[in-house]
Amino acid sequence: MLARFEKNTEFFIGYEVPPFGRYATDLAALQASSARVVMAAGEASEGEAPHRATLALAERLGTPAVLYPGDHGGFGAHAQAFAVLLHREFSGS
């Protein structure tokens, strides 16, 4: 898998990553939504840019961020704990 990742790195960095930095969240639309918006981040990614952005957006929305086990891919490495927390968030219990 690492070899495959290496082959795709140039494309990923060159074409997929740049739009992330240009994205502007429509805060008003999120606040006006009738859907419950939950910001989530991986516990192990604390300090990384996506984690910091998640916390900042949650703060701007006036809601707490939910910290999931693991990092960016915690759903794979910590599937059971991730599923329990995800179920709790979706079911409200």
Backbone bond lengths (Angstrom), bond angles and torsions (degrees), N, CA, C in turn:
res aa  C-N    CA-C-N  psi(-1)  N-CA   C-N-CA  omega(-1)  CA-C   N-CA-C  phi
1 M - - - 1.439 - - 1.534 110.22 -
2 L 1.323 116.79 -37.13 1.456 119.93 179.94 1.526 110.78 -62.41
3 A 1.311 116.94 -40.00 1.468 120.60 178.62 1.524 110.26 -62.81
4 R 1.310 116.65 -40.89 1.471 121.06 177.61 1.519 110.31 -64.47
5 F 1.312 116.16 -42.00 1.464 120.64 178.75 1.528 110.14 -61.13
6 E 1.321 116.72 -44.05 1.468 120.50 179.81 1.523 111.45 -58.98
7 K 1.313 117.32 -40.10 1.465 121.59 179.78 1.522 111.92 -65.66
8 N 1.314 116.88 -29.06 1.462 121.15 -177.90 1.526 113.55 -94.76
9 T 1.321 117.99 -6.32 1.459 121.61 -174.82 1.519 113.02 -59.59
10 E 1.327 117.42 -45.61 1.467 120.29 -178.51 1.529 110.76 -59.26
11 F 1.321 116.27 -45.03 1.466 119.33 178.09 1.522 110.79 -64.09
12 F 1.311 116.14 -46.28 1.471 120.88 -178.31 1.525 111.27 -58.84
13 I 1.319 117.00 -50.36 1.461 121.25 -178.52 1.523 111.46 -69.17
14 G 1.321 116.49 -37.29 1.454 120.30 -176.02 1.515 115.48 -79.49
15 Y 1.345 117.06 -31.79 1.460 119.53 -172.70 1.529 114.88 -120.83
16 E 1.294 117.71 -32.70 1.460 119.24 -176.15 1.520 113.72 -92.29
17 V 1.313 118.13 -35.44 1.456 121.02 -176.23 1.533 113.42 -74.03
18 P 1.334 120.58 -43.81 1.469 119.96 -175.38 1.536 116.01 -52.07
19 P 1.332 119.90 -39.48 1.471 117.92 179.21 1.529 113.83 -62.64
20 F 1.329 118.15 -24.85 1.464 119.96 179.40 1.517 110.58 -57.42
21 G 1.321 116.83 -42.62 1.461 121.62 -178.10 1.519 113.60 -72.27
22 R 1.317 117.33 -19.41 1.465 121.14 179.73 1.528 112.72 -94.42
23 Y 1.315 116.53 -8.44 1.467 119.96 -176.68 1.521 110.35 -70.06
24 A 1.310 116.29 132.98 1.464 121.66 176.05 1.529 108.19 -118.11
25 T 1.300 116.25 116.26 1.459 121.54 -179.50 1.516 110.06 -66.37
26 D 1.317 116.32 134.96 1.462 121.46 176.16 1.528 107.34 -86.76
27 L 1.317 114.76 85.41 1.459 121.55 -175.45 1.532 111.52 -60.09
28 A 1.324 116.80 -41.70 1.469 120.63 -179.55 1.526 110.98 -61.17
29 A 1.331 116.85 -40.96 1.464 120.07 179.61 1.526 110.96 -65.85
30 L 1.322 117.02 -40.67 1.465 119.72 177.70 1.522 111.26 -64.46
31 Q 1.312 116.37 -41.56 1.461 120.24 -179.73 1.528 111.83 -68.29
32 A 1.326 117.01 -31.87 1.463 121.22 -178.41 1.526 112.90 -84.68
33 S 1.311 117.21 -11.76 1.455 121.27 -175.96 1.518 111.77 -65.72
34 S 1.311 115.22 143.02 1.467 119.51 175.27 1.537 110.24 -81.52
35 A 1.318 116.20 -12.70 1.467 120.41 177.79 1.525 109.84 -79.53
36 R 1.284 115.56 144.35 1.465 120.69 175.29 1.524 108.62 -72.75
37 V 1.305 117.10 123.93 1.452 122.16 -179.42 1.523 108.33 -103.37
38 V 1.332 116.00 122.31 1.458 121.31 -179.16 1.517 108.22 -121.31
39 M 1.301 115.98 120.85 1.454 120.99 177.09 1.529 107.31 -89.09
40 A 1.326 116.28 132.28 1.456 120.93 -176.62 1.523 110.77 -131.42
41 A 1.325 115.33 144.26 1.460 121.61 178.52 1.522 108.79 -142.94
42 G 1.318 115.29 156.24 1.460 120.76 177.07 1.513 110.59 -80.80
43 E 1.319 116.18 134.13 1.476 120.72 179.88 1.525 112.25 -56.84
44 A 1.317 116.53 -40.08 1.460 120.90 -174.70 1.529 113.60 -78.57
45 S 1.327 117.21 -4.08 1.465 119.44 179.81 1.522 111.96 -101.69
46 E 1.321 116.58 16.06 1.462 120.92 179.74 1.526 110.22 -52.60
47 G 1.325 115.59 134.20 1.451 121.40 179.11 1.515 113.96 92.32
48 E 1.318 117.99 -18.72 1.461 121.08 178.22 1.530 109.77 -78.06
49 A 1.314 115.70 154.58 1.469 120.74 -174.67 1.534 114.02 -54.27
50 P 1.331 120.14 -47.39 1.471 118.41 179.66 1.533 112.37 -62.83
51 H 1.319 116.75 -36.13 1.472 120.97 179.24 1.527 109.67 -65.98
52 R 1.326 116.75 -45.92 1.465 121.03 179.02 1.528 111.01 -63.00
53 A 1.330 117.02 -39.98 1.468 120.59 178.99 1.523 111.14 -64.59
54 T 1.326 115.93 -39.34 1.462 120.09 178.05 1.522 111.29 -61.93
55 L 1.326 116.45 -46.11 1.465 120.05 179.40 1.527 111.42 -64.35
56 A 1.322 116.90 -39.76 1.463 120.61 179.73 1.526 110.73 -65.17
57 L 1.321 117.19 -42.77 1.459 119.94 179.92 1.521 110.82 -67.56
58 A 1.313 116.98 -41.30 1.468 119.93 177.34 1.528 110.06 -58.79
59 E 1.321 116.13 -41.75 1.467 119.99 178.89 1.532 110.64 -62.97
60 R 1.316 116.80 -43.77 1.468 120.58 179.78 1.519 111.65 -65.42
61 L 1.328 116.59 -30.26 1.459 120.85 177.57 1.527 111.80 -81.90
62 G 1.329 116.04 -11.87 1.461 120.15 -179.28 1.515 113.04 75.47
63 T 1.324 116.39 26.92 1.461 120.74 179.48 1.527 109.46 -127.14
64 P 1.307 117.36 154.45 1.466 118.32 176.20 1.522 110.14 -76.71
65 A 1.312 116.47 148.11 1.463 120.68 172.66 1.525 107.80 -82.64
66 V 1.305 116.50 146.34 1.456 121.51 176.73 1.522 107.36 -98.31
67 L 1.320 116.18 127.20 1.458 120.73 179.68 1.520 109.23 -97.87
68 Y 1.313 114.42 122.62 1.456 121.46 180.00 1.523 110.08 -98.30
69 P 1.334 117.52 155.38 1.458 120.12 179.70 1.527 110.78 -65.41
70 G 1.308 115.51 145.17 1.451 120.45 177.00 1.514 112.48 88.23
71 D 1.319 114.22 -156.09 1.449 120.33 -178.10 1.526 109.15 -118.94
72 H 1.321 116.36 -138.83 1.460 121.39 -178.31 1.530 112.37 -57.34
73 G 1.295 117.17 -34.67 1.462 121.53 -179.09 1.509 113.32 -111.23
74 G 1.291 117.14 33.48 1.457 121.37 -177.23 1.515 114.27 -59.01
75 F 1.318 116.55 -24.87 1.461 120.65 179.28 1.525 111.21 -63.54
76 G 1.332 117.47 -24.66 1.464 120.76 178.71 1.513 112.15 -91.25
77 A 1.314 115.68 -47.62 1.465 120.36 -176.06 1.525 112.84 -75.50
78 H 1.310 117.00 -25.42 1.472 121.68 -177.47 1.529 109.16 -130.93
79 A 1.317 116.01 49.46 1.463 121.96 -170.68 1.530 113.80 -54.70
80 Q 1.307 118.23 -46.62 1.468 120.48 -175.92 1.530 111.34 -65.02
81 A 1.321 117.03 -50.78 1.466 120.38 -179.90 1.522 110.86 -64.41
82 F 1.317 116.65 -38.22 1.464 121.69 178.24 1.531 109.63 -62.07
83 A 1.333 116.30 -46.05 1.462 121.19 -178.81 1.525 111.86 -62.52
84 V 1.321 116.63 -40.51 1.470 120.39 179.51 1.534 109.80 -61.86
85 L 1.315 116.45 -46.65 1.465 120.46 -179.67 1.522 110.96 -66.94
86 L 1.317 117.38 -41.71 1.459 121.22 178.82 1.529 110.39 -61.25
87 H 1.314 116.73 -43.73 1.474 120.92 178.32 1.531 109.98 -61.57
88 R 1.313 116.32 -43.03 1.476 120.00 179.83 1.524 110.44 -60.20
89 E 1.334 116.54 -43.82 1.459 120.18 -179.30 1.521 113.00 -66.87
90 F 1.318 116.75 -40.64 1.462 120.08 -179.16 1.521 112.72 -75.14
91 S 1.304 116.96 -32.84 1.468 119.33 -177.28 1.530 111.96 -89.85
92 G 1.331 116.56 -16.01 1.459 119.56 -179.19 1.518 113.24 75.36
93 S 1.329 116.99 14.77 1.482 118.49 -179.89 1.502 111.35 -114.24
